[in-house]
Amino acid sequence: MRPSVPASIMSALTSAVLGVIGIVAPAAADDGYRASVQAVGLADAKAMTGVSWHRGCPVRISELRRVELTHWGFDGARHRGELIVHQDVARSVVDIFHILYSMRFPVRTMLPVDRFGADDNASMAADNTSAFNCRPITGSTRGFSVHSYGKAIDINTLENPYVKGTVVQPPAGKTFTNRADVRPGMIRHGDPVWRAFTAHGFTWGGDWTSLKDYQHFEAPV
């Protein structure tokens, strides 16, 4: 059972209900891409509390934004996705995923990690693309991951696994550890996905040397 929300947190959540922050209009030559940026509503904020967000997290829920956008799926059809990100990167996220949409880069699913009980392993196993989750750095029990700030996004976690030595997460991602065998949904250094993110100030976990986090892009915190 989820614990009741303390009055002090409820007050903060209530102040976070700001409505629609901005609707991103389609380009003059409409390509079907739609995106909106909204504050996290009271009901969703209550649902996040004790799951993906908890007391002591480095950001307030009022600093987060819900970005809803159009993306292509592996089935070749358009889908609606949803990311929870920090307000500072919300507009960049809209622009980046418009680029990915324009190149028809496929995304399996795009759901807030709360749909998986904030279980990162469950989200990765589902090949889910997600952003905010107040949790420790992967492989550690302390220190906040950049996801805790809403400034990191994991994309197509199966096709772009986390690899450190013999550890592969999700385990089914072992099929994709040969990065020379390029298949749909994969990300490589210098490719259009990499360029779209790095042009907006993000760095890629696949460029790290101590480990490879091929799914992970992050902005400075």
Secondary structure as GFF3:
##gff-version 3
##sequence-region A 1 221
A	DSSP	alpha_helix	7	16	.	.	.	ID=ss1
A	DSSP	beta_strand	20	24	.	.	.	ID=ss2
A	DSSP	beta_strand	35	39	.	.	.	ID=ss3
A	DSSP	alpha_helix	42	48	.	.	.	ID=ss4
A	DSSP	three_ten_helix	61	63	.	.	.	ID=ss5
A	DSSP	beta_strand	64	72	.	.	.	ID=ss6
A	DSSP	beta_strand	78	86	.	.	.	ID=ss7
A	DSSP	alpha_helix	90	102	.	.	.	ID=ss8
A	DSSP	beta_strand	109	110	.	.	.	ID=ss9
A	DSSP	three_ten_helix	113	116	.	.	.	ID=ss10
A	DSSP	alpha_helix	120	125	.	.	.	ID=ss11
A	DSSP	beta_strand	128	129	.	.	.	ID=ss12
A	DSSP	three_ten_helix	146	149	.	.	.	ID=ss13
A	DSSP	beta_strand	152	154	.	.	.	ID=ss14
A	DSSP	beta_strand	162	164	.	.	.	ID=ss15
A	DSSP	beta_strand	167	169	.	.	.	ID=ss16
A	DSSP	three_ten_helix	171	176	.	.	.	ID=ss17
A	DSSP	alpha_helix	192	198	.	.	.	ID=ss18
A	DSSP	beta_strand	203	204	.	.	.	ID=ss19
A	DSSP	three_ten_helix	205	207	.	.	.	ID=ss20
A	DSSP	beta_strand	212	213	.	.	.	ID=ss21
A	DSSP	beta_strand	216	218	.	.	.	ID=ss22
###
